[in-house]
C-alpha cells in the first residue's frame, strides 16, 4: 500500500509524527527535519501494562505485574552486542568446522576435490570414495581431473 504526502508539507518540514516516521522508514526524510525515535528500550509503565494487557498481563494486578517484572529483570541475561564483539567469534580459515565426507553436501565435496586437483564427476558415493583414496594416497586412473 502506498501513501501520498503533500510535497509542500515535506518541503516545509511541517509534518506530523506519523508522516515523519513514514518518510524516515523509507529513507526519504528531508535533511533538517528531525526523525522519530523509537523508544523500544523504554518499557511502558507498569500501570499501562497492567491496564492494557501488554506482555500477556491480562488479569494481573499491578502488584503481581511488578513482582513478575522484577523476577524477569533479575533472571535476564545481557545479550551480546555487535559493537563490543558480543561473544561473536570469527573462524579462521584453518579453524573451519571439520565435517565428515558424509556430512558434506555434493557441492562441498566437489569443491574439496577441485582444490585437490581431482575429478569432480560422479554421484555421492563416487565423490566420497575419491576423497578417501586421496587421503590414503591411493588414487586410481580417472581420479585426477
N, C-alpha and C positions, 0 to 999 in steps of 0.2 A: 504494500500500500504506500502510495506516495503522498506527500504533504506539500502544500504550497505556502510559502511565507512571503508576504509583500516585500519586494526588493527595496522599496523605500524605507521600510522598517529596518531591514538588515543594514542598509547604508547608514541610517541614523543611529543604529545601535539601540533603538527603543524597542527591545524585545522582552517578552515575558520569560519567566524562568523556564517554562516548558519549551518555548521556542529556542532559547539559548541551548538547552540540553539537546534538543533535536539537531540543531546545527553542529554542536560540539561533537556529538556521537558520530556524525558523518564527516568530520574534519572540515567543516565549512564555516566555522565561526570566524567572523572578520577580526583582523588584528585590532587591538584596542578595546574589544568587548570582552568583559570578564566571563569566564566559563562558569559552569555549575559544578560544585564539588559534591561528590557522593560521600555521605557520612556512614560508610559501611563499617568503620571501626567504632562508631558511636552507637551502641545499642539503645533501643528505646528505653524509657524509664520503666521501672518495674510496674508501676501503676498502669502505664499504657499497655504493657504486655499482658497484664492480668485482665484488663478490660476488653482487649481486642482478640484474645485467644492466640496471639502470636506465639510461635515456637511451641505449639501443642500445649498451651497452658489453660485451655478451656476447663473451667471447673475448679481451678486452683485459687486459693485466696492469695492476697498479696504477701502474707507472711510465708505461706507454703512456697510461693514462687521465689521469694528472696532466699529462702533456705536452699531451694534447688539450684538457683544461680550461683550461690556461694560454693556449693558442693561441686558444681561443674567447673567453676573457676579454679578451685584447688586441685582438681584432677586433670586440668587441661595441660597438655604439653605444648611447648613452643614449637611451631612448625619451622622447618628450615627455610631460610630466605636466600634468594639468589645473590643479593649484594654482599653477604658475608660467606658466600660459598655454601652455606646451609647444609653442610654434610654431603654436598654433591661431589662425587668423585669421578674424575675422568680416567678412563682406562688408557694406559699407554699402549702403543701398537703391540708390544710384546706381552702385554697383560691381558689380551683378549681371552674371553672365556673359552676354554677348551671344550669343544663338542666332539662327541664320537662321530664317526662317519655315518652311523645310523641316525643320529640326531640332526645331522645337516640336511638341508634340502638339496635337490639336484643342482640348483644354481650355485650353491656354496661348494658342492663337490667339484663341479666343473671349474669354478674359479681356482680352487686349490690345484686341480690337475693342470690347468693352464699355467699357473705360477711355477709348476714343476716341469713345464715343457712337455707335458704328456697329452695324449689324445683325450678329447672331451666328449667323444661319442659314446652312445650306449645307454642302457637303462640303469636304474639304481644299483642293481647287484653288480653289473659290469664296472660301474664307476668305483664302487667300494672296493671291489677286487683289485682294480688297477691301483688305487691308492695304497692298499695293503701291500701289494707287490713292490710298489715304490718304497714304502717304509722298510721292507725287508731286502732291498736291493736285488730283487728277483724279477726284473721286468722281462717281458716276453715280446716277441715280434708283434708289432701293431700297437704297443703301448705308447711308443714315442710319437708325439703329434707332429 
